[in-house]
Amino acid sequence: MAQELGNAWPMGLCVFCGLPAAGKTTVARALRDSLKKHKGWLCVHLTYDDLMPPEAFSQSEMNSGQEGQQSLTSNWKFYRHELLLYLEHFLQALIKGCHYLLPPKGTEVTWKNFVCCLKEQGLISLEAEDTASFQHLINITTLRPTYFILDDNFYYRSMRYEVYQLARKYSLGFCQLFLDCQVEVCLQRNGQRTQRLPEETIHAMAQKLEVPNSEKYTWEKNSLILKRTEYTLEDNLQVLSLLSLTLENPVKPLEENTEFKEVDRALCAASFLHQADQAVRQIVSQTMKNAKDNNLTPSEMKSLAQELNKLKVGFLEDLKHQYNEKKQCYSASTLPINTALFHQQANDIAKKYLLCM
């Protein structure tokens, strides 16, 4: 019979954020060894790049047209949320002292990657009790104060807030570690990798990156910004102090009425974004009609459609994160969408094709 463990061991979630090649994985590995040596804690390193399947980062040729960029973004978001779901189910199994099972609607490849990661770090027994039904036995003999390091870019605040909500739900410690590395250094390191990211991807992420701001967002109060290119002993002492503080002071759960407010806010956000989507779709449609009236060739129309769709996806994603920061509900009559800016950007793209005629 399973033994319910509850929160017998303090646990925490630490979000590593920063640009690609900022040194997050290197620092995470150094911290894992330091926690084991100086604190005797268990540090579970979850590297998103290793856990998500290749299709989360690639775009098939069959889907490389107008909907390609939007499909790629959707895939990436899906697998990010899936990993957070697997982590939550593991926390539930750990607290209840039961087997770790594949959640409903989980994808087998990501699940296997996640389980393998936990096995390698000693949290799951190497002998699964029932491999066919995806049941795994948690190795409670290795359990002690534990920190889960979530190693990804987390360049939007809303991405990090999802992890904070998980910590709040289960009364876990929570902190953020932001590696503030110059773009030029990241580009140089990226160029030395075997699997390089396009430079424009790093530049675009640098423009969108939202640095932790504890003065404006109280839930980000336990954040540390490291500005050096190398992880020093002084940095390590600061990080250890932060992790000790947050483990001793876990996030308190929300009161019930606050939960209802968050549900209302989520519903309102969905309505807001739907209206925004309709507004920009109308602009794209009108821009395409004008281009067709000016006798663009089919290949030019196809290229124009791809560029406009990419602009639309980026515009709506930025709008979503701006809305999340506002934390308020807008009616259709007060919808603060800068359609004039989007219209101008769409016209600028169309002009490139019209001037070539």
C-alpha positions as CSV (number, residue, x, y, z in Angstrom):
1,M,0.0,0.0,0.0
2,A,1.4,3.4,-1.0
3,Q,2.6,5.7,1.8
4,E,1.3,9.2,1.5
5,L,4.4,11.4,1.9
6,G,2.8,14.9,1.8
7,N,5.4,17.6,1.9
8,A,7.8,15.6,4.0
9,W,10.7,17.1,2.1
10,P,10.8,20.8,1.2
11,M,10.7,21.3,-2.6
12,G,11.2,24.2,-4.8
13,L,11.1,25.3,-8.5
14,C,13.9,27.5,-9.9
15,V,13.4,29.1,-13.3
16,F,16.5,29.7,-15.4
17,C,15.9,32.3,-18.0
18,G,17.9,34.2,-20.6
19,L,18.9,34.2,-24.2
20,P,20.1,31.1,-26.0
21,A,23.8,30.4,-25.3
22,A,23.7,32.7,-22.3
23,G,25.2,29.9,-20.2
24,K,22.0,28.6,-18.5
25,T,22.8,24.9,-18.8
26,T,26.4,25.4,-17.7
27,V,25.4,27.3,-14.6
28,A,22.6,24.7,-13.8
29,R,25.1,21.9,-13.9
30,A,27.5,23.7,-11.6
31,L,24.6,24.6,-9.2
32,R,23.4,21.0,-9.1
33,D,26.9,19.8,-8.0
34,S,27.2,22.7,-5.5
35,L,23.8,21.9,-3.9
36,K,24.8,18.3,-3.5
37,K,28.2,19.1,-2.0
38,H,27.4,22.0,0.3
39,K,23.7,21.4,1.2
40,G,23.2,17.7,0.6
41,W,20.1,18.6,-1.5
42,L,18.8,16.9,-4.6
43,C,18.8,19.1,-7.7
44,V,16.8,17.9,-10.6
45,H,17.9,19.6,-13.9
46,L,15.1,19.7,-16.5
47,T,16.6,20.9,-19.8
48,Y,13.7,21.7,-22.2
49,D,15.9,21.4,-25.3
50,D,16.7,17.8,-24.4
51,L,13.2,16.9,-23.3
52,M,11.1,18.2,-26.2
53,P,11.1,16.2,-29.4
54,P,12.7,17.6,-32.6
55,E,9.3,18.5,-34.1
56,A,8.8,21.1,-31.4
57,F,11.6,23.2,-33.1
58,S,11.3,22.2,-36.7
59,Q,8.9,23.0,-39.5
60,S,8.0,20.4,-42.1
61,E,8.2,21.2,-45.8
62,M,4.5,20.3,-46.2
63,N,3.7,23.0,-43.7
64,S,6.2,25.7,-44.8
65,G,3.6,28.0,-46.4
66,Q,1.3,30.6,-45.0
67,E,0.4,28.6,-41.9
68,G,4.0,27.3,-41.3
69,Q,5.1,29.8,-38.7
70,Q,1.9,29.7,-36.8
71,S,2.0,25.9,-36.7
72,L,5.6,25.9,-35.5
73,T,4.7,28.3,-32.7
74,S,1.7,26.2,-31.7
75,N,3.8,23.0,-31.6
76,W,6.4,24.6,-29.4
77,K,3.8,25.9,-26.9
78,F,2.1,22.5,-26.8
79,Y,5.3,20.7,-25.8
80,R,6.2,23.4,-23.2
81,H,2.8,23.0,-21.6
82,E,3.1,19.2,-21.8
83,L,6.4,19.2,-19.8
84,L,4.8,21.4,-17.1
85,L,1.9,18.9,-16.9
86,Y,4.4,16.0,-16.5
87,L,6.2,17.9,-13.7
88,E,2.9,18.5,-11.9
89,H,1.8,14.9,-12.2
90,F,5.2,13.9,-10.8
91,L,4.8,16.3,-7.9
92,Q,1.3,14.8,-7.2
93,A,2.7,11.3,-7.2
94,L,5.6,12.3,-5.0
95,I,3.3,14.0,-2.4
96,K,0.8,11.1,-2.4
97,G,3.5,8.4,-2.4
98,C,2.0,6.6,-5.4
99,H,3.2,5.4,-8.8
100,Y,4.0,7.8,-11.5
101,L,1.6,7.3,-14.5
102,L,1.4,8.7,-18.0
103,P,-1.2,11.5,-17.8
104,P,-4.2,11.4,-20.2
105,K,-3.5,12.8,-23.6
106,G,0.3,12.8,-23.1
107,T,2.6,12.1,-26.0
108,E,4.7,9.0,-25.6
109,V,8.0,10.4,-26.9
110,T,8.0,13.4,-24.6
111,W,6.9,11.3,-21.7
112,K,9.7,8.8,-22.2
113,N,12.2,11.6,-22.4
114,F,10.9,13.0,-19.1
115,V,10.9,9.7,-17.3
116,C,14.4,8.9,-18.6
117,C,15.6,12.3,-17.2
118,L,14.1,11.5,-13.8
119,K,15.6,8.0,-13.8
120,E,19.1,9.4,-14.6
121,Q,18.8,11.7,-11.7
122,G,17.7,9.0,-9.3
123,L,14.0,10.0,-8.8
124,I,12.5,7.0,-10.4
125,S,13.5,3.4,-9.9
126,L,15.3,1.8,-12.8
127,E,12.9,-1.1,-12.6
128,A,9.4,0.0,-13.7
129,E,6.7,-2.1,-12.1
130,D,4.6,-2.1,-15.3
131,T,6.3,-0.7,-18.4
132,A,3.4,-1.6,-20.7
133,S,1.0,0.6,-18.8
134,F,3.6,3.3,-18.2
135,Q,3.7,2.9,-14.4
136,H,6.9,3.9,-12.7
137,L,8.0,3.6,-9.1
138,I,9.3,6.7,-7.4
139,N,12.6,6.1,-5.6
140,I,11.8,7.6,-2.2
141,T,15.2,6.4,-0.7
142,T,16.9,9.3,-2.6
143,L,14.5,11.9,-1.5
144,R,15.6,14.9,0.6
145,P,15.2,18.7,0.1
146,T,14.8,19.0,-3.6
147,Y,15.0,21.8,-6.2
148,F,13.8,21.4,-9.8
149,I,15.7,23.6,-12.2
150,L,13.6,24.5,-15.3
151,D,16.2,25.3,-17.9
152,D,14.8,27.2,-20.9
153,N,14.7,30.7,-22.3
154,F,11.5,31.8,-20.5
155,Y,11.8,35.2,-22.2
156,Y,8.2,36.1,-21.6
157,R,7.0,36.8,-18.0
158,S,3.9,34.9,-18.6
159,M,5.9,31.7,-19.3
160,R,7.6,32.1,-15.9
161,Y,4.3,32.9,-14.2
162,E,2.9,29.5,-15.2
163,V,5.7,27.9,-13.1
164,Y,5.0,30.3,-10.2
165,Q,1.4,29.2,-10.3
166,L,2.5,25.6,-10.0
167,A,4.7,26.4,-7.0
168,R,1.7,28.3,-5.4
169,K,-0.6,25.4,-6.0
170,Y,1.6,22.9,-4.1
171,S,3.2,25.3,-1.6
172,L,6.7,25.0,-3.1
173,G,9.6,27.4,-3.0
174,F,10.0,29.5,-6.1
175,C,12.8,31.7,-7.5
176,Q,14.1,32.9,-10.8
177,L,17.7,33.1,-12.1
178,F,18.2,35.5,-15.0
179,L,21.5,35.3,-16.9
180,D,21.9,38.7,-18.4
181,C,24.4,38.0,-21.1
182,Q,25.1,40.4,-24.0
183,V,23.7,39.5,-27.4
184,E,27.1,39.6,-29.0
185,V,28.5,37.0,-26.5
186,C,25.4,34.8,-27.1
187,L,25.9,35.0,-30.9
188,Q,29.5,34.1,-30.5
189,R,28.8,31.1,-28.4
190,N,25.9,30.1,-30.6
191,G,28.3,30.1,-33.6
192,Q,30.5,27.5,-31.8
193,R,27.6,25.1,-31.3
194,T,27.0,22.1,-33.6
195,Q,23.3,22.9,-33.6
196,R,23.1,26.6,-34.1
197,L,20.1,28.8,-34.0
198,P,19.6,31.5,-36.7
199,E,21.1,34.8,-35.6
200,E,17.8,36.5,-36.3
201,T,16.1,34.3,-33.8
202,I,18.4,35.4,-31.0
203,H,18.0,39.1,-32.0
204,A,14.2,38.8,-32.0
205,M,14.2,37.1,-28.6
206,A,16.5,39.8,-27.2
207,Q,13.9,42.4,-28.3
208,K,11.0,40.5,-26.6
209,L,12.8,39.4,-23.5
210,E,11.1,40.5,-20.3
211,V,13.6,40.8,-17.4
212,P,12.4,39.9,-13.9
213,N,11.0,43.1,-12.2
214,S,10.3,42.5,-8.5
215,E,9.2,46.2,-8.0
216,K,6.4,45.9,-10.4
217,Y,5.5,42.2,-10.0
218,T,5.6,41.0,-6.4
219,W,5.6,37.4,-7.4
220,E,9.1,38.0,-8.9
221,K,10.6,39.2,-5.7
222,N,12.8,36.1,-5.3
223,S,14.8,36.8,-8.5
224,L,18.5,37.1,-9.1
225,I,20.2,38.7,-12.1
226,L,23.7,37.5,-13.0
227,K,25.5,39.9,-15.3
228,R,28.9,38.2,-15.6
229,T,29.8,36.0,-18.5
230,E,31.3,33.3,-16.2
231,Y,29.7,31.7,-13.2
232,T,31.9,32.7,-10.2
233,L,32.1,31.6,-6.6
234,E,30.5,34.8,-5.5
235,D,27.6,34.1,-7.9
236,N,27.2,30.6,-6.5
237,L,27.0,31.9,-2.9
238,Q,24.3,34.3,-3.9
239,V,22.3,31.6,-5.6
240,L,22.6,29.2,-2.7
241,S,21.4,31.9,-0.4
242,L,18.4,32.6,-2.6
243,L,17.5,28.9,-2.9
244,S,17.7,28.5,0.9
245,L,15.5,31.5,1.5
246,T,12.8,30.4,-0.9
247,L,12.8,26.8,0.3
248,E,12.3,28.0,3.8
249,N,9.5,30.3,2.7
250,P,7.3,28.5,0.1
251,V,4.7,30.3,-1.9
252,K,1.3,30.4,-0.1
253,P,-1.7,29.0,-1.9
254,L,-4.4,31.3,-3.2
255,E,-7.7,31.9,-1.4
256,E,-10.7,30.5,-3.2
257,N,-12.1,33.9,-4.3
258,T,-8.8,34.9,-5.8
259,E,-8.9,31.7,-7.9
260,F,-12.3,32.7,-9.3
261,K,-10.8,36.0,-10.3
262,E,-8.1,34.3,-12.2
263,V,-10.6,32.2,-14.1
264,D,-12.6,35.3,-15.0
265,R,-9.4,37.0,-16.2
266,A,-8.5,34.0,-18.4
267,L,-12.0,34.0,-20.0
268,C,-11.7,37.7,-20.6
269,A,-8.2,37.3,-22.2
270,A,-9.6,34.7,-24.6
271,S,-12.3,37.1,-25.7
272,F,-9.9,40.0,-26.0
273,L,-7.5,38.0,-28.2
274,H,-10.3,36.8,-30.4
275,Q,-11.3,40.3,-31.1
276,A,-7.7,41.3,-31.8
277,D,-7.4,38.3,-34.2
278,Q,-10.5,39.4,-36.1
279,A,-9.2,42.9,-36.4
280,V,-5.8,42.0,-37.9
281,R,-7.3,39.3,-40.1
282,Q,-9.4,42.0,-41.7
283,I,-6.3,44.2,-42.4
284,V,-4.4,41.2,-43.9
285,S,-7.4,40.4,-46.1
286,Q,-7.7,44.0,-47.4
287,T,-3.9,44.2,-48.0
288,M,-4.0,41.0,-50.0
289,K,-7.0,42.2,-52.0
290,N,-5.2,45.5,-52.8
291,A,-2.1,43.5,-53.9
292,K,-4.2,41.3,-56.2
293,D,-5.8,44.4,-57.7
294,N,-2.3,45.6,-58.6
295,N,-1.7,42.4,-60.6
296,L,0.9,40.7,-58.4
297,T,2.0,37.3,-59.8
298,P,0.9,34.1,-58.0
299,S,4.4,33.5,-56.5
300,E,4.5,37.1,-55.3
301,M,1.1,36.8,-53.7
302,K,2.2,33.6,-52.0
303,S,5.3,35.3,-50.6
304,L,3.3,38.3,-49.5
305,A,0.8,36.1,-47.7
306,Q,3.6,34.3,-45.8
307,E,5.2,37.6,-44.7
308,L,1.8,39.0,-43.6
309,N,1.0,35.8,-41.6
310,K,4.3,35.9,-39.9
311,L,3.6,39.6,-38.9
312,K,0.2,38.6,-37.6
313,V,1.5,35.8,-35.5
314,G,4.1,38.0,-33.9
315,F,1.7,40.8,-33.4
316,L,-0.9,38.6,-31.6
317,E,1.7,36.9,-29.4
318,D,3.1,40.3,-28.3
319,L,-0.4,41.5,-27.6
320,K,-1.1,38.5,-25.5
321,H,1.8,39.1,-23.3
322,Q,1.1,42.8,-23.0
323,Y,-2.5,41.9,-21.9
324,N,-1.2,39.4,-19.3
325,E,0.8,42.2,-17.8
326,K,-2.2,44.6,-17.7
327,K,-4.2,42.0,-15.7
328,Q,-7.5,43.7,-16.5
329,C,-10.5,43.1,-18.7
330,Y,-11.3,45.2,-21.7
331,S,-14.7,45.5,-23.5
332,A,-15.0,45.7,-27.2
333,S,-15.6,49.4,-27.1
334,T,-12.3,50.1,-25.2
335,L,-10.2,47.5,-27.0
336,P,-6.6,48.9,-26.9
337,I,-5.3,47.4,-30.1
338,N,-2.9,49.5,-32.1
339,T,-4.4,48.5,-35.5
340,A,-2.9,51.6,-37.1
341,L,0.6,50.3,-36.3
342,F,-0.2,46.8,-37.7
343,H,-1.8,48.4,-40.7
344,Q,1.3,50.5,-41.4
345,Q,3.6,47.5,-41.0
346,A,1.4,45.4,-43.4
347,N,1.4,48.2,-46.0
348,D,5.2,48.5,-45.7
349,I,5.5,44.8,-46.5
350,A,3.1,45.1,-49.5
351,K,5.0,48.1,-50.9
352,K,8.1,46.1,-51.3
353,Y,6.3,43.9,-53.9
354,L,4.5,46.8,-55.6
355,L,7.7,48.8,-56.1
356,C,9.3,45.8,-57.8
357,M,6.7,45.8,-60.6
